[in-house]
Amino acid sequence: MNKNNIIEERTVTIIKGHKSQVNDIFTDKNFAYSGSKDGFVKAWNKKKWGEKNSISVGRWWINSIVVDSQHVFIGSSDAVVSVLDKKNWKDVAHLKHSRFSTINSLSIDKTYVFVALNDRTIRIWNRENSEEEHKLKHNAIVQSMFSDNKNLYVALSNGMVNIWNKKSWSLDYTIQHSTFRTLHYIAIDKSFIFTATSKEIKVWDKKTRDLVVKLDGKKGVQSITMDEDYLFVGFSNKSVRIWEKDSNALKVIESVFDFQTSMVLVKLMNKGIF
């Protein structure tokens, strides 16, 4: 990817079809999946941008969507994760939690489904038998998660990051991003951990956990993601700012985008639309 391509490919299309706000979006090679407050999940063909499939989970909001090669995982406001067969969209399993809870975020790996609830816990389900195996307790609400081969990275409402060991399920390390702001977003790559409140972005060395750099987020951070070369940040002023990543610094290279739905744009970039 180069700078010119990013600037030229500003908008691919605008997808319309939901009756309420879109809370999450995920894409794979062929489809973009959108989940809405209207209770519907829709799959959109990325070649023609037409609606391919649509399914309703009733009157419940869709808060989170994750997709892999075989299944679609849907987290709704009734605290149920619906697992669908990706080919025929039929139910495979339902991962049920307390009806007094709400799902904030989903993440998956080859073995587990990670479910962050608003009761300050992450429930860890075995994908093979749909049984809950572990529960990770926190002292604040889990806002988002990111998983790699070794660790589960958790962003909390008290400004902390909890880094869990996925073999022992013990807490390996904590990082304090802020003492007075909610930590909304977290993302990782091979070298860095990216954390963000609504006003500030911080980049941490993944090995040492030392702070590398602070990035300006005063325009109101809505979402963060990255690819191999760039860090993308969606702001509440309808812009996306792009930083170039290298081993020594993150340099601002462009901030020319102007969208009404910057958070959706960034998530599309994250999943391969661009």
C-alpha positions as semicolon CSV with decimal commas, in nm:
position;residue;x (nm);y (nm);z (nm)
1;M;0,000;0,000;0,000
2;N;0,126;0,349;-0,075
3;K;0,017;0,696;0,019
4;N;-0,129;0,777;-0,323
5;N;-0,353;0,471;-0,322
6;I;-0,492;0,560;0,020
7;I;-0,578;0,912;-0,089
8;E;-0,734;0,808;-0,419
9;E;-0,954;0,532;-0,276
10;R;-1,152;0,750;-0,042
11;T;-1,501;0,605;-0,078
12;V;-1,588;0,273;-0,239
13;T;-1,960;0,295;-0,182
14;I;-2,227;0,382;0,072
15;I;-2,430;0,084;0,189
16;K;-2,790;0,147;0,292
17;G;-3,043;-0,103;0,420
18;H;-3,061;-0,088;0,797
19;K;-3,343;0,091;0,975
20;S;-3,126;0,205;1,264
21;Q;-2,763;0,278;1,346
22;V;-2,492;0,028;1,254
23;N;-2,312;-0,080;1,569
24;D;-2,045;-0,305;1,419
25;I;-1,906;-0,424;1,088
26;F;-1,674;-0,706;0,989
27;T;-1,547;-0,822;0,651
28;D;-1,384;-1,121;0,493
29;K;-1,265;-1,179;0,137
30;N;-1,608;-1,177;-0,023
31;F;-1,855;-1,008;0,211
32;A;-1,903;-0,720;0,452
33;Y;-2,119;-0,803;0,754
34;S;-2,310;-0,527;0,931
35;G;-2,493;-0,548;1,263
36;S;-2,748;-0,287;1,360
37;K;-2,959;-0,156;1,643
38;D;-3,255;-0,268;1,427
39;G;-3,178;-0,630;1,525
40;F;-3,057;-0,739;1,182
41;V;-2,725;-0,872;1,056
42;K;-2,675;-0,827;0,684
43;A;-2,410;-0,967;0,451
44;W;-2,312;-0,751;0,154
45;N;-2,140;-0,874;-0,160
46;K;-1,814;-0,679;-0,192
47;K;-1,813;-0,693;-0,573
48;K;-2,163;-0,561;-0,638
49;W;-2,234;-0,422;-0,288
50;G;-2,577;-0,584;-0,297
51;E;-2,740;-0,752;0,001
52;K;-2,663;-1,125;-0,001
53;N;-2,815;-1,246;0,325
54;S;-3,006;-1,100;0,615
55;I;-3,102;-1,246;0,951
56;S;-3,289;-1,105;1,248
57;V;-3,222;-1,186;1,613
58;G;-3,556;-1,039;1,712
59;R;-3,595;-0,713;1,900
60;W;-3,240;-0,721;2,036
61;W;-2,965;-0,486;1,924
62;I;-2,659;-0,628;1,750
63;N;-2,353;-0,506;1,937
64;S;-2,069;-0,712;1,789
65;I;-1,992;-0,935;1,490
66;V;-1,696;-1,164;1,423
67;V;-1,658;-1,393;1,121
68;D;-1,415;-1,670;1,028
69;S;-1,401;-1,922;0,744
70;Q;-1,686;-2,136;0,882
71;H;-1,904;-1,933;1,116
72;V;-2,066;-1,598;1,187
73;F;-2,066;-1,495;1,555
74;I;-2,330;-1,240;1,658
75;G;-2,334;-1,073;1,999
76;S;-2,666;-0,914;2,085
77;S;-2,800;-0,700;2,368
78;D;-2,980;-0,997;2,528
79;A;-2,634;-1,136;2,618
80;V;-2,657;-1,426;2,371
81;V;-2,391;-1,508;2,112
82;S;-2,556;-1,667;1,810
83;V;-2,323;-1,889;1,608
84;L;-2,434;-1,936;1,247
85;D;-2,311;-2,164;0,973
86;K;-2,151;-1,931;0,721
87;K;-2,278;-2,124;0,417
88;N;-2,649;-2,150;0,500
89;W;-2,688;-1,904;0,791
90;K;-2,853;-2,167;1,008
91;D;-2,803;-2,175;1,385
92;V;-2,514;-2,390;1,506
93;A;-2,502;-2,287;1,870
94;H;-2,615;-2,024;2,120
95;L;-2,378;-1,910;2,393
96;K;-2,607;-1,776;2,665
97;H;-2,519;-1,547;2,953
98;S;-2,716;-1,386;3,233
99;R;-3,017;-1,195;3,105
100;F;-2,905;-0,902;3,319
101;S;-2,587;-0,867;3,109
102;T;-2,509;-0,707;2,775
103;I;-2,236;-0,804;2,530
104;N;-1,985;-0,527;2,471
105;S;-1,735;-0,702;2,247
106;L;-1,649;-1,034;2,080
107;S;-1,320;-1,189;1,977
108;I;-1,222;-1,535;1,856
109;D;-0,920;-1,754;1,794
110;K;-0,896;-2,112;1,667
111;T;-0,999;-2,258;2,002
112;Y;-1,210;-2,004;2,187
113;V;-1,483;-1,742;2,166
114;F;-1,414;-1,445;2,397
115;V;-1,723;-1,259;2,515
116;A;-1,689;-0,928;2,703
117;L;-1,995;-0,847;2,915
118;N;-2,094;-0,530;3,093
119;D;-2,066;-0,714;3,427
120;R;-1,686;-0,666;3,415
121;T;-1,615;-1,021;3,301
122;I;-1,490;-1,197;2,991
123;R;-1,643;-1,539;2,935
124;I;-1,430;-1,785;2,740
125;W;-1,616;-2,053;2,544
126;N;-1,473;-2,365;2,380
127;R;-1,563;-2,349;2,014
128;E;-1,576;-2,726;1,969
129;N;-1,831;-2,813;2,239
130;S;-1,987;-2,469;2,305
131;E;-1,906;-2,497;2,676
132;E;-1,793;-2,208;2,894
133;E;-1,446;-2,293;3,026
134;H;-1,309;-1,980;3,191
135;K;-1,417;-1,647;3,335
136;L;-1,180;-1,352;3,361
137;K;-1,283;-1,094;3,619
138;H;-1,190;-0,726;3,600
139;N;-1,232;-0,426;3,827
140;A;-1,383;-0,218;3,547
141;I;-1,603;-0,265;3,240
142;V;-1,437;-0,426;2,938
143;Q;-1,459;-0,191;2,638
144;S;-1,271;-0,388;2,373
145;M;-1,039;-0,685;2,324
146;F;-0,763;-0,799;2,092
147;S;-0,609;-1,147;2,079
148;D;-0,285;-1,285;1,939
149;N;-0,127;-1,630;1,970
150;K;-0,009;-1,582;2,328
151;N;-0,216;-1,313;2,495
152;L;-0,557;-1,154;2,525
153;Y;-0,535;-0,773;2,544
154;V;-0,825;-0,604;2,724
155;A;-0,911;-0,233;2,731
156;L;-1,098;-0,123;3,045
157;S;-1,319;0,168;3,141
158;N;-1,077;0,268;3,420
159;G;-0,803;0,348;3,169
160;M;-0,610;0,024;3,220
161;V;-0,499;-0,253;2,983
162;N;-0,499;-0,608;3,118
163;I;-0,280;-0,857;2,933
164;W;-0,383;-1,217;2,999
165;N;-0,177;-1,531;2,933
166;K;-0,387;-1,763;2,716
167;K;-0,225;-2,081;2,848
168;S;-0,261;-2,023;3,221
169;W;-0,533;-1,753;3,209
170;S;-0,326;-1,557;3,458
171;L;-0,275;-1,182;3,438
172;D;0,069;-1,130;3,285
173;Y;0,088;-0,753;3,287
174;T;-0,107;-0,429;3,316
175;I;-0,058;-0,095;3,140
176;Q;-0,204;0,229;3,269
177;H;-0,310;0,448;2,979
178;S;-0,506;0,701;3,186
179;T;-0,615;0,763;3,544
180;F;-0,925;0,964;3,460
181;R;-1,051;0,865;3,112
182;T;-1,224;0,552;2,983
183;L;-1,003;0,342;2,757
184;H;-1,224;0,270;2,457
185;Y;-1,002;0,110;2,194
186;I;-0,713;-0,131;2,168
187;A;-0,528;-0,285;1,873
188;I;-0,197;-0,466;1,833
189;D;0,053;-0,560;1,567
190;K;0,384;-0,747;1,585
191;S;0,569;-0,460;1,751
192;F;0,323;-0,225;1,918
193;I;0,013;-0,198;2,136
194;F;-0,217;0,090;2,038
195;T;-0,457;0,224;2,302
196;A;-0,696;0,517;2,282
197;T;-0,935;0,717;2,495
198;S;-1,169;0,965;2,330
199;K;-0,896;1,231;2,346
200;E;-0,558;1,058;2,334
201;I;-0,377;0,776;2,153
202;K;-0,074;0,603;2,300
203;V;0,165;0,357;2,140
204;W;0,347;0,102;2,357
205;D;0,638;-0,130;2,286
206;K;0,489;-0,479;2,283
207;K;0,794;-0,647;2,439
208;T;0,892;-0,396;2,709
209;R;0,547;-0,233;2,755
210;D;0,723;0,103;2,757
211;L;0,546;0,408;2,616
212;V;0,681;0,489;2,268
213;V;0,481;0,794;2,165
214;K;0,162;0,992;2,229
215;L;-0,057;1,091;1,936
216;D;-0,305;1,377;1,921
217;G;-0,666;1,269;1,970
218;K;-0,827;1,600;2,062
219;K;-1,066;1,581;1,767
220;G;-1,247;1,292;1,936
221;V;-1,122;0,939;1,868
222;Q;-1,393;0,704;1,740
223;S;-1,191;0,400;1,634
224;I;-0,838;0,283;1,561
225;T;-0,688;0,017;1,338
226;M;-0,375;-0,047;1,133
227;D;-0,220;-0,248;0,855
228;E;0,149;-0,327;0,801
229;D;0,237;0,030;0,705
230;Y;-0,017;0,271;0,851
231;L;-0,220;0,357;1,160
232;F;-0,573;0,479;1,085
233;V;-0,774;0,679;1,338
234;G;-1,138;0,778;1,289
235;F;-1,247;1,102;1,457
236;S;-1,582;1,247;1,556
237;N;-1,526;1,544;1,323
238;K;-1,585;1,307;1,027
239;S;-1,216;1,271;0,942
240;V;-0,969;0,986;0,935
241;R;-0,608;1,065;1,018
242;I;-0,329;0,839;0,893
243;W;0,009;0,789;1,055
244;E;0,298;0,617;0,881
245;K;0,453;0,345;1,096
246;D;0,824;0,274;1,109
247;S;1,066;0,142;1,370
248;N;1,151;0,483;1,513
249;A;0,841;0,701;1,499
250;L;0,487;0,745;1,373
251;K;0,470;1,030;1,125
252;V;0,149;1,199;1,019
253;I;0,122;1,163;0,642
254;E;-0,237;1,257;0,566
255;S;-0,566;1,364;0,718
256;V;-0,779;1,438;0,416
257;F;-1,076;1,209;0,457
258;D;-1,415;1,354;0,534
259;F;-1,694;1,111;0,613
260;Q;-2,015;1,112;0,812
261;T;-1,935;0,764;0,941
262;S;-1,564;0,766;1,010
263;M;-1,582;0,477;1,257
264;V;-1,740;0,253;0,993
265;L;-1,473;0,355;0,740
266;V;-1,193;0,258;0,975
267;K;-1,349;-0,078;1,051
268;L;-1,389;-0,140;0,679
269;M;-1,021;-0,066;0,629
270;N;-0,935;-0,300;0,913
271;K;-1,115;-0,591;0,751
272;G;-0,994;-0,552;0,395
273;I;-1,230;-0,324;0,204
274;F;-0,938;-0,103;0,098
